[in-house]
Amino acid sequence: MSEASRIRTRWFFAGYVLVAVIACVALGWIAARITGAQLLNQAQQQLASVETGQPLWRWPLRKPHDLIAGRAFGHATVAREDDALLIKSEDGSPFELGLPIAWSLDLRHWPILQLQLQTSAAGTLGLVWQGNQTPACLMPSAHALTPDMRELRIDLRSLDWKSAGQGGCAAPGIAQMLRLRIQLPRDASLRIASVELLTTEPMLHLHDASIYLPKNAAANDIEHIAEHAQDWPMPFFHLPDGASAETMLTLRDQLRARWPAALIVPAGAAPQAQPVMPPHPAATWIACGIYLLILAWLALRPVQGPLRPWIEVAGCLAGPLWLVMGLHWGLRPTPLSVVAFGGGLAYALAIERRHLPRLWRWPAAGRDWLWPLAMLPVTVLLIFFQGHTLHPLLLGHVIAYFAWAWLQQWLMLIVLLRRFEQITHRPNWAIVPVALVFALLHTPNGALMQLCLVGELWWAWCFLRSRSVLPIALAHAICALLVESGLAGGPLLRSLEVSARFFL
């Protein structure tokens, strides 16, 4: 290699490093902004519910999966009936219904349990609650059930709770589990539509309940704050200025463990009592239908000229980016999000259908298998310094992830990279937008976005050398599975979740 080539290579390398640094900073900023906006939206919805007298915790029971495990614990069947659940006792023994809890419940300040239910025969309603690392507290018979009953209100403070373990049972407080314990005669049924927790305490004015967390706040700071605000039903916390997405969520979890009803907002935010109104389902389905029709038209009659690669990139990415960056992928993917995401992938398959053999093209040289694996020692070092003990992964999950990594790299390197090469006319720089897209598809998980950006920059550069996706998909899968096993849940990487799942 000549001296001029060496200098040019060094400048290219320096340029890649500079771009990666700037992009990582920008991605961290984007993740923090999205996380802050999400926390503010949650606080505003929560404040609107309280100020209008609505329950802060409410479980509408419409489908079996609205219950923990999607079933009753015991000998009873669960089925959907109109806008309620119908639970039928099989042998007359007690059964339990678990209520999903996103983080925790404050049974001390919200002790009124209200239920909309109806039974076909007389029975009893019991309750079970449990705090963090404490024995469960039982009340086998909290109230009688009669066929003429439609609504039931129980003050949890008035019940004589019994401990399921050694020692006594404290008054209801912070709970991570709440179950209804039902006993009905054999073949009798319970129709239950909703469960709510209400409060009888007045709320403090936001100014009087405001607490500003210091920069670099830690668990010890939270303990100190707890001494001053433990009697407040809804304290108002301002997170530190400049906190990353991961730091904000870590502090949120620590605060919610002590004050489940706390209002938690980013620095400088002032929540207003206004619920977020989601778009009408019909409007979103119409927009999705238009998107699919446009993709079908473009697949059948491609646009010619310099705009074609731009249009094809937009068509492939609009659905997946809407799903992830729009925070539409929550605990369960909705049919609309699956259709939008699948539409983008189907369009990518349609415009690349003549070049599908590229998906399994074998690399020309053996070293082309080794270059992508250079990310492997980097992954191992991250796990060693910032991770934890490796935990085993299910074989089925490992096999499925290899296929998923292959699909992702096909979309990035075969579908998108070729079109970015046509747009930029510089293959060496076309890898930058590909890496940015790959990172954005992991929004708003800031640390994961940064890792994906750096990894994809390297893998896309390797692809320019071999034009084979197989070794890169293999390296991607191995590194990602190692990250899942030993890095996720550690100080560097909160989780591997993306979209709205990141906030769970």
MOJOVEN-V961754 format. One record per helix or strand of 3 or more residues. SS is the DSSP state (A for helix, B for strand). FROM is the first residue (numbers start at 1). TO is the last residue. If there is no record, write none. Layout:
SS:FROM:TO
SS:FROM:TO
//
This chain:
A:3:51
B:57:60
A:64:66
A:68:70
B:76:81
B:84:89
B:95:99
B:112:119
B:123:130
B:137:145
B:151:155
A:156:158
B:177:184
B:189:198
B:210:212
A:219:229
B:236:238
A:245:258
B:263:265
A:281:300
A:308:325
A:335:351
A:353:360
A:367:372
A:374:386
A:395:424
A:427:440
A:446:466
A:470:486
A:499:503
//
